[in-house]
């Protein structure tokens, strides 16, 4: 069972993307937490980071990295961390056109979060060392609705939302690749 399967075994929707990083798995793993993630408006939109930062007492902490977001306790939570192998982040909240908010959960609350009208996402980064010293960095995003009405709405909008999630995953992987190759 893969990392996101463990956290969202019955995902309603899934996106998987990969990029080859010209760095070893240890360096690529460090770049996952160090890459700037919230300056990209699309990545911020899909991850809920934009809202989380704007609600942070009106100030913009810098740098806006995944590690910074996890330390600031603004919504995303680390579900698994195996240096050089994988890192899994969870986020939950309401993603409605008229209301977006990120749920503030502890890692042990993620599996049990079932607030109606909400979505949960597990974002798993996997690192596979290559024979030439490079690393295949994967990003799997699994999304699960907490109720049937939200699941139906997700299914009807996934043709557009899924494209946005896929593009956001690609842009996130590119930011991590750039950070790892510095």
Secondary structure, 3 states (H helix, E strand, C coil): CCHHHHHCCCCCEEEEEEEEECCCHHHHHHHHHHCECCCCHHHHHHHCHHHHHHCCCCCCCCCCEHHHHHHHCCCCEEEEEECCCEEEEEEEEEEECCEEEECCCCHHHCCCCCCCCCEEEEEEEEEEECCCCCEEEEEEEEEEECCHHHHHHHHHHHHHHHHHHHHHHHHHHHHHHHHHCC
